[in-house]
Amino acid sequence: MDHGEPVKCIGIKVRPRLLASCGMKTVKVWDIETGVPLHVLAAPQKPIPLEFDEDVLMVATSKGHLRAWDLGNKALDFND
């Protein structure tokens, strides 16, 4: 898996088996079994650790904001 930039944080989801990697520009959600990126998303400014909650991927920022995407719904951005 090549994120394409330095990775600042990662998160793992057991079912389905996903890995999320977050750099300063992008968040990528990978299928762990195939190594294929399922989603490439714009990272929030100054991201810190990320977390999965069911089908939602959340990334917090150092400024106290939260960015969230519904991965079960074509990575719909809750912030739009």
C-alpha positions as a LaTeX table, in Angstrom:
\begin{tabular}{lrrr}
\hline
Residue & $x$ (\AA) & $y$ (\AA) & $z$ (\AA) \\
\hline
Met1 & 0.00 & 0.00 & 0.00 \\
Asp2 & 1.44 & 3.35 & $-1.02$ \\
His3 & $-0.30$ & 6.32 & 0.54 \\
Gly4 & 1.68 & 8.76 & $-1.61$ \\
Glu5 & 2.69 & 11.09 & 1.25 \\
Pro6 & 3.92 & 10.67 & 4.83 \\
Val7 & 1.24 & 8.99 & 6.97 \\
Lys8 & 0.35 & 10.78 & 10.20 \\
Cys9 & $-2.13$ & 8.24 & 11.60 \\
Ile10 & $-3.84$ & 4.94 & 10.79 \\
Gly11 & $-6.97$ & 3.11 & 11.90 \\
Ile12 & $-8.13$ & $-0.47$ & 11.42 \\
Lys13 & $-11.66$ & $-1.86$ & 11.13 \\
Val14 & $-12.09$ & $-5.61$ & 11.66 \\
Arg15 & $-15.35$ & $-6.23$ & 9.74 \\
Pro16 & $-15.08$ & $-5.61$ & 6.91 \\
Arg17 & $-11.29$ & $-5.61$ & 7.02 \\
Leu18 & $-10.34$ & $-2.00$ & 6.30 \\
Leu19 & $-7.36$ & 0.19 & 7.01 \\
Ala20 & $-7.51$ & 3.99 & 6.91 \\
Ser21 & $-4.33$ & 6.02 & 6.48 \\
Cys22 & $-4.23$ & 9.77 & 6.91 \\
Gly23 & $-1.62$ & 12.22 & 5.67 \\
Met24 & $-1.70$ & 16.00 & 5.57 \\
Lys25 & $-3.52$ & 16.04 & 2.19 \\
Thr26 & $-5.48$ & 12.80 & 1.88 \\
Val27 & $-7.25$ & 10.08 & 3.81 \\
Lys28 & $-7.26$ & 6.70 & 2.08 \\
Val29 & $-9.45$ & 3.76 & 3.02 \\
Trp30 & $-7.95$ & 0.44 & 1.94 \\
Asp31 & $-9.26$ & $-3.08$ & 1.55 \\
Ile32 & $-6.70$ & $-4.91$ & 3.72 \\
Glu33 & $-7.03$ & $-8.18$ & 1.80 \\
Thr34 & $-6.39$ & $-6.75$ & $-1.69$ \\
Gly35 & $-4.39$ & $-3.61$ & $-0.85$ \\
Val36 & $-6.72$ & $-1.61$ & $-3.11$ \\
Pro37 & $-7.81$ & 1.89 & $-2.01$ \\
Leu38 & $-11.61$ & 2.02 & $-1.77$ \\
His39 & $-11.85$ & 5.75 & $-1.03$ \\
Val40 & $-9.50$ & 8.71 & $-1.39$ \\
Leu41 & $-10.75$ & 11.67 & 0.64 \\
Ala42 & $-9.50$ & 15.19 & 1.35 \\
Ala43 & $-7.87$ & 15.29 & 4.78 \\
Pro44 & $-8.93$ & 17.96 & 7.24 \\
Gln45 & $-6.37$ & 20.58 & 8.18 \\
Lys46 & $-3.89$ & 19.35 & 10.84 \\
Pro47 & $-5.36$ & 15.84 & 11.32 \\
Ile48 & $-4.74$ & 13.78 & 14.44 \\
Pro49 & $-5.81$ & 10.16 & 15.13 \\
Leu50 & $-8.76$ & 8.69 & 13.29 \\
Glu51 & $-11.39$ & 6.17 & 14.34 \\
Phe52 & $-14.00$ & 3.89 & 12.80 \\
Asp53 & $-17.51$ & 3.73 & 14.30 \\
Glu54 & $-19.55$ & 1.16 & 12.38 \\
Asp55 & $-19.52$ & 2.51 & 8.77 \\
Val56 & $-18.40$ & 6.00 & 9.78 \\
Leu57 & $-14.78$ & 7.12 & 9.59 \\
Met58 & $-13.95$ & 10.10 & 11.81 \\
Val59 & $-10.80$ & 12.24 & 11.83 \\
Ala60 & $-10.19$ & 14.80 & 14.55 \\
Thr61 & $-8.06$ & 17.89 & 14.05 \\
Ser62 & $-5.63$ & 19.66 & 16.35 \\
Lys63 & $-8.01$ & 22.66 & 16.26 \\
Gly64 & $-10.83$ & 20.64 & 17.88 \\
His65 & $-12.88$ & 19.96 & 14.74 \\
Leu66 & $-14.22$ & 16.60 & 13.59 \\
Arg67 & $-14.53$ & 15.38 & 10.00 \\
Ala68 & $-16.67$ & 12.31 & 9.29 \\
Trp69 & $-17.54$ & 10.19 & 6.24 \\
Asp70 & $-20.26$ & 7.54 & 5.87 \\
Leu71 & $-18.35$ & 4.73 & 4.17 \\
Gly72 & $-21.54$ & 2.70 & 3.79 \\
Asn73 & $-23.00$ & 5.49 & 1.65 \\
Lys74 & $-20.30$ & 6.17 & $-0.99$ \\
Ala75 & $-18.13$ & 8.00 & 1.59 \\
Leu76 & $-20.72$ & 10.76 & 2.02 \\
Asp77 & $-19.07$ & 13.65 & 3.88 \\
Phe78 & $-21.18$ & 14.58 & 6.92 \\
Asn79 & $-19.58$ & 18.04 & 6.86 \\
Asp80 & $-20.95$ & 19.02 & 3.44 \\
\hline
\end{tabular}
